[in-house]
């Protein structure tokens, strides 16, 4: 029995069925299915409406045979509870979808080279065109070696990787935070650091120390937290036992929230008695009491640069020179609010 065009298919509809219903060529349907941007909005809407009416689903295997591409990006990350990683993943997903690609995500529990390599291998086995690895720190080797079957781009602030790498300028953000407090007249700046093994935490801590050394100021012993408000609270209870402490730079906004809570309990007014600076500029920081001075990171820009460069690598013909990379480091911005002020004399 011949199925009448315009009726819903009981089995998979073909590209030819979609073309007949939409009144376009099969090539146009193929362009829409592959996310090709060289189709007018009116034609795309017409083809997509026909696809929905017929229940058409693109044959990924056939498309891959025809184009050599799967229209899928793989993403490897270590921790989806970390604000920075989430923002980068969100940016990659949004940009990939806008470019006609889907995203396959792999979360690694333990950051060892073996586990990261296994995650990348698993993604390539699932047919991806390229892979983005977020914060490519590993615990058991200083140099991460990854499979070479597909292009790889890394989201990290270090430049020690063989693959193209994009990240935040963590040191610049810490310098801005410490410099702001010193310019206000504070004798030194105490630091609530992030956990050992975290590359952003280590870079922020190193920049904090260098800034104080260059300014000829005392370098207090940092107190190490674990990114949580509770760890910031406990660190501040320790730091504020010394009444000469007038300025604290916390390595993230969540620990800064703990510092503010401890200061309130100890009757240390912010900013009159204590200035506090955080890092990240979470959506909630303008609503802290008082609103928090912090370092704003455009992590979405990191994700976008990683994806743009990866897509350029994927779409560059074999043998052609690689596309030039955008600036490797994205510079953060200090946002001054009400939690910082000159110290009382």
C-alpha positions as CSV (number, residue, x, y, z in Angstrom):
1,X,0.0,0.0,0.0
2,X,1.3,3.5,-0.9
3,X,1.4,5.9,2.0
4,X,-0.1,9.3,1.1
5,X,2.4,12.2,1.5
6,X,1.5,14.3,4.6
7,X,0.4,11.4,6.8
8,X,2.5,10.3,9.8
9,X,4.7,7.4,9.1
10,X,4.1,4.2,11.0
11,X,7.8,3.3,10.5
12,X,10.6,5.7,9.9
13,X,9.9,8.4,7.2
14,X,12.5,8.9,4.6
15,X,14.3,12.1,3.5
16,X,12.4,11.9,0.2
17,X,9.1,11.9,2.1
18,X,10.1,15.1,4.0
19,X,11.2,16.7,0.7
20,X,7.9,16.0,-1.0
21,X,5.8,17.3,1.9
22,X,7.9,20.4,2.3
23,X,8.1,21.0,-1.4
24,X,11.9,21.2,-1.4
25,X,14.8,19.2,-2.8
26,X,16.3,16.3,-0.9
27,X,19.6,18.2,-0.7
28,X,17.8,21.0,1.1
29,X,16.4,18.5,3.6
30,X,19.9,17.1,4.1
31,X,21.3,20.6,4.8
32,X,18.6,21.2,7.5
33,X,19.2,17.8,9.0
34,X,23.0,18.4,9.2
35,X,22.6,21.9,10.7
36,X,23.9,23.7,7.6
37,X,23.4,27.4,8.1
38,X,23.1,28.1,4.3
39,X,19.3,27.7,4.4
40,X,16.8,30.5,4.8
41,X,14.8,30.6,8.0
42,X,11.5,30.2,6.0
43,X,12.8,27.1,4.3
44,X,14.2,25.7,7.5
45,X,10.9,26.2,9.3
46,X,9.1,24.5,6.5
47,X,11.4,21.5,6.4
48,X,11.4,21.1,10.2
49,X,7.6,21.3,10.3
50,X,7.5,18.4,7.7
51,X,10.0,16.4,9.8
52,X,7.8,16.8,12.9
53,X,4.6,15.9,11.0
54,X,6.1,12.7,9.5
55,X,8.1,11.8,12.6
56,X,11.3,11.9,10.6
57,X,14.5,11.1,12.4
58,X,17.9,11.6,10.7
59,X,19.9,8.5,10.0
60,X,23.1,9.3,11.8
61,X,25.0,6.4,10.5
62,X,24.1,7.3,6.9
63,X,25.0,10.9,7.4
64,X,28.4,10.0,8.9
65,X,29.1,7.8,5.9
66,X,28.3,10.6,3.6
67,X,30.0,13.4,5.4
68,X,32.7,11.7,7.5
69,X,31.3,13.5,10.6
70,X,28.9,12.6,13.4
71,X,27.8,16.1,14.4
72,X,28.7,15.3,18.1
73,X,31.2,16.8,20.5
74,X,32.5,14.9,23.5
75,X,33.1,16.7,26.8
76,X,35.1,15.3,29.7
77,X,34.9,16.9,33.1
78,X,36.0,16.0,36.6
79,X,33.4,17.7,38.8
80,X,29.9,18.8,37.9
81,X,29.3,20.3,41.3
82,X,32.0,23.0,40.7
83,X,30.5,26.3,39.5
84,X,33.3,26.9,37.0
85,X,32.9,23.5,35.3
86,X,29.2,23.8,35.1
87,X,29.4,27.2,33.4
88,X,31.9,26.0,30.8
89,X,29.8,22.9,30.1
90,X,26.6,25.0,29.7
91,X,28.5,27.3,27.2
92,X,29.8,24.4,25.2
93,X,26.3,22.8,25.0
94,X,24.6,26.0,23.9
95,X,27.2,26.8,21.3
96,X,27.3,23.2,20.0
97,X,23.5,23.1,19.6
98,X,23.6,26.5,17.8
99,X,26.2,25.0,15.4
100,X,24.2,21.8,14.7
101,X,26.1,19.6,17.0
102,X,25.0,17.5,20.0
103,X,27.1,16.9,23.1
104,X,28.1,13.6,24.8
105,X,29.2,14.1,28.4
106,X,31.6,12.0,30.4
107,X,32.3,12.7,34.1
108,X,35.5,11.3,35.6
109,X,35.3,10.5,39.3
110,X,39.1,10.3,40.0
111,X,41.4,12.5,37.9
112,X,44.1,10.0,37.0
113,X,45.6,9.7,33.5
114,X,44.2,6.2,33.1
115,X,40.6,7.4,33.9
116,X,40.8,10.5,31.7
117,X,42.2,8.4,28.8
118,X,39.5,5.9,29.3
119,X,36.8,8.6,29.2
120,X,38.2,10.1,26.0
121,X,38.4,6.6,24.4
122,X,34.8,5.9,25.4
123,X,33.7,9.1,23.7
124,X,35.6,8.3,20.5
125,X,34.1,4.8,20.5
126,X,30.6,6.5,20.7
127,X,31.4,8.4,17.5
128,X,32.3,12.0,18.3
129,X,34.1,14.5,16.0
130,X,36.2,16.1,18.7
131,X,36.6,16.3,22.5
132,X,36.9,19.1,25.1
133,X,38.5,18.2,28.4
134,X,37.7,20.6,31.2
135,X,40.4,21.4,33.8
136,X,42.8,18.6,32.6
137,X,44.6,18.1,35.9
138,X,45.6,14.6,36.8
139,X,47.0,13.2,40.0
140,X,49.5,10.7,38.8
141,X,51.4,12.4,35.9
142,X,52.4,16.0,35.1
143,X,51.7,15.5,31.3
144,X,48.4,14.2,30.1
145,X,48.6,12.0,27.0
146,X,45.4,11.6,25.2
147,X,44.2,9.4,22.2
148,X,44.9,11.0,18.9
149,X,41.9,9.7,16.8
150,X,40.0,13.0,17.1
151,X,40.9,16.6,17.8
152,X,41.1,17.6,21.4
153,X,40.9,21.1,23.1
154,X,41.5,21.6,26.8
155,X,39.8,24.1,29.1
156,X,42.4,24.9,31.7
157,X,44.4,27.9,32.8
158,X,47.8,26.1,32.4
159,X,49.7,26.1,29.1
160,X,51.6,22.8,29.7
161,X,49.4,20.7,27.5
162,X,50.2,19.6,23.9
163,X,46.7,20.3,22.8
164,X,45.2,23.8,22.2
165,X,44.3,25.2,25.7
166,X,42.0,28.0,26.8
167,X,41.2,29.2,30.3
168,X,40.8,32.0,32.8
169,X,43.8,34.1,33.8
170,X,43.5,33.0,37.5
171,X,46.7,35.0,38.5
172,X,45.3,38.2,37.0
173,X,42.1,37.9,39.1
174,X,44.0,37.2,42.3
175,X,46.3,40.2,41.6
176,X,43.3,42.5,41.1
177,X,41.8,41.3,44.4
178,X,45.0,41.8,46.5
179,X,45.9,45.0,44.7
180,X,42.5,46.5,45.5
181,X,42.9,45.7,49.2
182,X,46.4,47.1,49.4
183,X,45.4,50.3,47.5
184,X,42.7,50.8,50.2
185,X,45.5,50.9,52.7
186,X,45.5,47.5,54.3
187,X,48.9,46.5,55.7
188,X,48.6,42.9,54.4
189,X,45.9,40.5,53.1
190,X,45.1,37.2,54.6
191,X,44.0,34.3,52.3
192,X,41.5,31.5,52.5
193,X,42.9,29.2,49.9
194,X,41.2,26.5,47.8
195,X,42.1,22.8,48.2
196,X,45.5,21.3,47.3
197,X,45.5,19.8,43.8
198,X,43.1,22.3,42.3
199,X,44.9,24.3,39.6
200,X,42.7,27.5,40.0
201,X,43.3,27.4,43.8
202,X,47.0,27.0,43.4
203,X,47.3,29.8,40.8
204,X,45.2,32.2,42.9
205,X,47.3,31.4,46.0
206,X,50.6,31.8,44.2
207,X,49.5,35.2,42.8
208,X,48.3,36.4,46.2
209,X,51.7,35.6,47.7
210,X,53.7,37.2,44.9
211,X,51.6,40.4,45.1
212,X,52.4,40.8,48.8
213,X,56.1,40.0,48.3
214,X,56.4,42.5,45.5
215,X,54.7,45.2,47.7
216,X,57.1,44.4,50.5
217,X,54.2,43.3,52.8
218,X,54.1,40.5,55.4
219,X,52.9,37.2,53.9
220,X,50.6,35.5,56.4
221,X,50.1,31.7,56.5
222,X,47.1,30.9,54.3
223,X,44.3,28.9,55.7
224,X,43.2,26.1,53.3
225,X,39.5,25.4,52.7
226,X,37.6,23.1,50.4
227,X,35.5,25.6,48.5
228,X,32.5,25.2,50.9
229,X,31.0,28.0,53.0
230,X,31.7,25.9,56.1
231,X,35.4,25.8,55.4
232,X,35.4,29.6,54.9
233,X,33.6,30.0,58.2
234,X,36.1,27.8,60.0
235,X,39.1,29.6,58.4
236,X,37.7,33.0,59.3
237,X,37.2,31.9,63.0
238,X,40.9,31.1,63.0
239,X,42.0,34.3,61.2
240,X,39.8,36.7,63.1
241,X,41.2,35.5,66.4
242,X,44.0,37.9,65.6
243,X,42.5,41.4,65.9
244,X,45.1,42.9,63.5
245,X,43.5,41.0,60.6
246,X,41.8,43.7,58.5
247,X,41.5,42.1,55.0
248,X,40.7,38.6,53.7
249,X,40.8,37.4,50.1
250,X,38.8,34.1,49.8
251,X,39.5,31.9,46.8
252,X,35.8,31.6,46.0
253,X,32.6,33.3,46.8
254,X,31.2,30.4,48.8
255,X,34.1,30.5,51.2
256,X,33.8,34.3,51.4
257,X,30.2,33.7,52.5
258,X,31.5,31.7,55.4
259,X,34.0,34.5,56.2
260,X,31.1,37.0,56.4
261,X,29.1,34.8,58.7
262,X,32.1,34.3,61.1
263,X,32.8,38.1,61.1
264,X,29.2,38.7,62.1
265,X,29.3,36.2,64.9
266,X,32.6,37.7,66.2
267,X,31.2,41.3,66.0
268,X,33.7,42.3,63.3
269,X,31.8,44.7,61.1
270,X,32.3,44.5,57.3
271,X,33.7,46.7,55.9
272,X,34.4,48.9,58.9
273,X,36.5,46.4,60.8
274,X,37.2,43.8,58.0
275,X,37.3,43.9,54.2
276,X,36.4,40.7,52.3
277,X,37.0,39.9,48.7
278,X,35.7,36.7,47.0
279,X,36.2,35.1,43.6
280,X,33.7,33.9,40.9
281,X,30.9,36.6,41.1
282,X,28.1,34.1,41.7
283,X,24.6,35.4,41.0
284,X,23.9,35.7,44.8
285,X,26.9,37.8,45.7
286,X,25.2,41.2,45.2
287,X,22.7,40.0,47.8
288,X,25.2,39.1,50.5
289,X,25.2,41.4,53.6
290,X,27.0,43.5,52.7
291,X,27.2,42.9,48.9
292,X,30.5,41.2,48.1
293,X,33.4,42.6,46.3
294,X,34.6,39.8,44.0
295,X,36.4,38.7,40.9
296,X,34.1,38.1,37.9
297,X,35.0,35.2,35.6
298,X,33.5,34.9,32.1
299,X,33.7,31.2,32.1
300,X,31.2,31.1,29.2
301,X,33.9,32.8,27.1
302,X,36.3,29.9,28.0
303,X,33.7,27.4,26.8
304,X,33.0,29.4,23.6
305,X,36.7,29.7,22.7
306,X,37.2,26.0,23.3
307,X,34.3,25.1,21.1
308,X,35.0,27.6,18.4
309,X,38.6,26.3,18.1
310,X,37.5,22.6,18.2
311,X,34.9,23.2,15.4
312,X,37.6,25.0,13.3
313,X,39.8,21.9,13.7
314,X,37.0,19.6,12.8
315,X,36.0,21.5,9.8
316,X,39.5,22.3,8.5
317,X,40.2,20.1,5.4
318,X,43.0,17.5,5.8
319,X,46.3,19.1,4.9
320,X,45.1,22.6,5.3
321,X,46.9,24.9,7.8
322,X,45.1,25.0,11.2
323,X,42.8,27.9,12.1
324,X,44.6,30.5,14.3
325,X,43.6,30.3,18.0
326,X,41.9,33.0,19.8
327,X,43.6,34.5,22.9
328,X,44.4,31.6,25.2
329,X,43.5,33.3,28.5
330,X,40.3,35.2,29.3
331,X,40.9,38.1,31.7
332,X,38.7,38.4,34.7
333,X,37.2,41.6,36.1
334,X,37.2,43.0,39.7
335,X,33.7,44.0,40.8
336,X,33.8,46.4,43.7
337,X,30.9,46.3,46.0
338,X,30.3,47.2,49.7
339,X,32.4,44.5,51.5
340,X,35.7,46.5,51.1
341,X,36.8,49.8,52.5
342,X,40.0,51.5,53.9
343,X,41.0,50.1,57.3
344,X,40.2,52.1,60.4
345,X,43.2,54.1,61.7
